[in-house]
């Protein structure tokens, strides 16, 4: 299995689409459902993918590489070592710059918007059109995300009861993604400064953490909750490893992974951050515990290396000297999708590894 992902911001989001479609249940409900009453066109079900992560409001600004260095930031990475006052100062300066632009953000939110845009196009394009969702991979960034009347994607997380949180929900609804956000009183919505070097385009991230860290696991695990109902009805459950950084949020991820395994659903995990994985033994243990129930694992090169080193040191993980795509280490249907910076993507399936540029 291999597919080519273009350069720039959407590449991991669109990669999510390709891998999820390839691994989804064929010729049943959801992604491949055919509506015979509507001329044999593909029918897209509501809520086929549930994505859980850290919803944030992104504020982006293009700057020079020199300015980025002067701020003590690195290209292509999230900087987590700065004091909170310093991160807030950077965010405020970016927001005050008239050239900055705000948008819905967070890995799960971006992926949900990309999937909704692309799956909507898959549902609308018939065989005679000669087009596919991958023909214009960046179209969803131009406000075309809501291209289907069906809300295929549900996004779960926590936001503050404030203006940034309301903007996030509005942006998702405009993209025809259903937001299921827990409102955290007295805690602001998380925000993120996205600094893009003009020379390389390899963005640097500075996050001001907020309400998403207070997501209550019961918001997801309680059988009577709207989030749990969405999980029951979905075919694919997707989580970011950011959720494993606190014990209670990890309970929610662990529950979703187990639920997917028992119900025959696909569980997808995004490793999210090399710096986070490298900084905490406990987070690495939590991520490793999810792998046997994971069918689809996303990473970049540095995240994969960090996890590989952790696996070598983990005595309890079976077959540690083999690939973590080993049949006893991951689900029956399994794929590792690894992107390498901006212009190269590596897809490793159970028996093959293919690099496309």
N, C-alpha and C positions, 0 to 999 in steps of 0.2 A: 504494500500500500504506500503510495507516495503522491503528493500533490504540491504544487508550487505556490508559495505565498509571496506577494509583492512586498516592496519596501515600505517602511513607514509605520505609523501608529496602528493601523488596523490588523497587522499581519497575524498576531496571535489570536485575535478575536475571530477572524475569518478561518484561521486554522481550526479553531474550535468547531466551527460549522462543518468543515469537511470531515473531520474525524468523527464527530457525533453522528453525521449522516451515514458514514461508512459502517459504524458499529451499531446503529440502531436496529430495532427489530424489523426485518424485511416483510413487506406485504401484509402487515397487520395494521393496527391503529397507529396514528401519529404521523411520522414523517413520510411514509410511503403509502399512506392510505389513498386508494383510488375511488373517486366519487363517480360511480357508474351512471348515476342519474343526471350528471352534469357534463355529459359528453366525454366521459373518461378522463377528465382532468384530475390532477393531484389535489387531494383535499387535505388541508392543514387543520389539525385538531387544536382546540384551546388548551393552553397550559401543558404542552408536551414536554417542555424543559423547565425545571425549577433551578434557579441559580442563587446561591447564598454567598454573601461576602460582606465587604465593608463599603457601604455607599458613602460617597464623598462628593463635594463640589470642587471641581478642578478649575484652577485659574492658570491659564497658559500665557507664556511670554517668550518671544524670541530674543536671545541675547548673544553676545560674542563669547567664544570659548575663554577669552582672557577674563571677562567679567565673571564667568562661572568659576574659574580657578580662584579669583580674588575672594569669592564668597566661601571658598573652602569646599566646593562641591565637585563631584566626579561625573563625567559623562556616562550615560547609560545605566545609572544606578540610583537607588533610593538612599539618601543619606539619613541614617538613624542615630548618629552619634552627637548631633548638635543639641545644645540645651533648648528646652521648650521656648524660652524667651527669644532665642535666636531664630528658631523656625517661625514663630509668630511674626517677628520683625520682617523676615524675608517675604512671608505671605502678604503682609500688609503693604509692603513696598511694591510687590507685583500687582496687587489689586488696584493700587493707586495709579499705576502706569496706564495712560489712556490707550496704549497699544495692546493691553492684555485682553483676553477673552475668557469667559467662564462657560463651563459645560458640565453636564452630569459626568461623574467620574467614579473611580473604583474599578478594579479588575472585573468583578462579577457584573457590575452595571454596564461597562463597556461591552462585555461579551454578550449580555442580554440584548443590548441594542443592535449589535452587529448580527446576531442570530435572527432577531425578529425581522430585520431588513432583508437578510439573505433568504430566510425561509419563506418570507412573504413573496419574494421574487420567484422562488422555486414553485410556489403554489400558483402563481399567476401566469407564469410562462408555460405555454403548451409546447409540444414537441416541434411544431412548425416554426417557432420563433427563432430557433438557432442560438438562443442566449442562455446564460446560466447565471447563478448568483455570484460566481467568481469573476465574471467579465468586467465588473466595475466595483472592485473590492472596497473602494473608498467612498462609494456613494452614500452609505449610511451616515457619514460624517457631515454630509451636506443637507441634512434634514429629511432624507428619504427613508428613514428607518421604518416608519409606519406604512409600509407598502402593502400590507395585507389587513383585511378587516378582522382577521382572527388573531387574538392575543396568544401566540404560541409560547411566549416566554413569561415566566413569573420571577420576579426578583425579590429576595428576602434579605432583610438587614435591619439596622436601627439608625434612626436619625433624631435630631432634636426637634422640638416643637418651635421652629424658628424659620426665618426667611430662607436661608440656604436649604433647609430640609424641604420646605414647600416647593422651592425651585427644582429640586431633584425629582420630586414626585411629578411635578408638572412636565418636566422634560421626558420622563419615562412614559407618561401617558400619551404625550405627543408622539412618541416613537412607537406607540401601541404596545408597550410592555406593561404588564400589570405589576405595580409596586405593592408589596406587602411589608410595610415597614413598621416596626415597633417604635412608638414615639416616647422618647426618654425626656422626662420633664427636668428642667434645670441644667441640662448638659447640651452644649451647642453641637450642631452637626459638624462632622469632620470635614476639613478642607485641605486641599493639596495644591501646592505651587508646582507647576510644570514648566521647567526652564529648558528651552530648546536652543542649543548652540547653532548659530547660523551656518557655521562651517560644516558640521557633521550631521546635524539633525538628530543626534543620539541623545535623547532627553534625559534630564536629571530631575529627580523627584524629591520634594521636601513636604512632608505631611504634618499637619497639625491635627493630632488625634482628638476624637470627640465621642459623640454618642454611640457610634458603632461598637465601641469596646464594651458597652453596657447591654448588649443584646442578651436577653434572658433565654436560656435553653428551652424553658417551658413554652416560650412563644412558638417554638417549632415542634417540640415533642408532645405537647398536650393534644390528645386525639380530637378535642372539640375546637381547636384553633383553626382559623382560616389557612394558616401556613401548612398545617398538617394535612388538611383536606387537599391542598394543592399538591403536596408530596404524594399523596395517595393516587391522585389522578395523572401524575406525570409519568413519562417513560424514562427520562434522563434526569439525574440529580447531580448538580455541579457545585463544588465548593472550592473556595480558595484557602490555601494554607494559612493565610492571615488569621482565620478564625480559630486556629489552634493556639494562638498566643495567650489566651486566657482559659482557665480550666472550665468555666461554665460554657463558654462558646464551643470549646472542644467537645463537650458532651453533646451539643447539637449536631456537630459534624459526625461524630461517632455514631449517633443515632441514625442519621441519614445514610451513612455507609452500610450499616447493618440492615436497615429497612430495605435499601436497594438490593442487597444480597438475598434477603429472604423473599422479596417480592419479584425477583427476576428482572429488576430494572438495571440500567447502566449507571454506575457511579463514576464521576469524573472528578479529578483533583488537580488543581493548579498549584505548583510548588511556591509560586508567588514572589519569593524574595530570598536571595542567597545570604544577604546580611542577617535576616531574621533567623534562617536555619543555622547559620554559623554562630550566632550569638547565644543560643539557648539549647542546652542538652535536653531539657524537658520538651521543647517544641519538636526537636528531631525525633524523640521517642514517640511522641504523639503522631507525627507524620508517618513514621515507619509502621506504627500499628495499623494505619489505614490501608497500607499497600495491598495486603492480601484480599481486600474487598474492592480494590480499585481496578476498573477496566480501562480507564483512559487517564494518562498522567501527562500533564503539561509542564515544561520547564524551559529555561534557557541553559546555556552551557555552564555558567557558574553555579546555578542552582543544582544542576545534575551532578556536578563534581562535588559540591558540598554534601549532597545526600549520599553519593557513592562512598565518600570517606566515612560518613556516619555508619553506613551499612557494614563496612569492613570492621568497624570496632564493636558492632552490636552482636553479641554472642547468641542472643535469643532468636535472631532473624534467620529463618531457614534458608539454606542454599546461598549463604552470604557471598560465596566466591563466584556465584553465577549471576547472570543478569537479573535485576529485579522484575524482569518480564517473564521469569521462570514460571511455569504453570502452577507451581505451589506458592509462589510469591504474589501473584496477582490473579485477577478474575479470569474466567475461561476466555472471554473476549478481551483482548488486551492490546494496548498500543501506548508507546511512549512517543510524544511529539515534542521535539526539542528545536527551538529556534536559536540561531546564532547571530546575535546583534541584528543588523538591519537588512542584510541582503542575502542571507542564507538560512535555509530551514532544513533540519534533518528529521526524518521520520523513521523511527525504528519500530518494526512490528515484531511479532514473536520469533520469526525465523530469518528476517531480512532487515538490512539497514540501507536506506537510500538517501543520498544527499542531492538536493535539487537547488539550482541557483537561478 
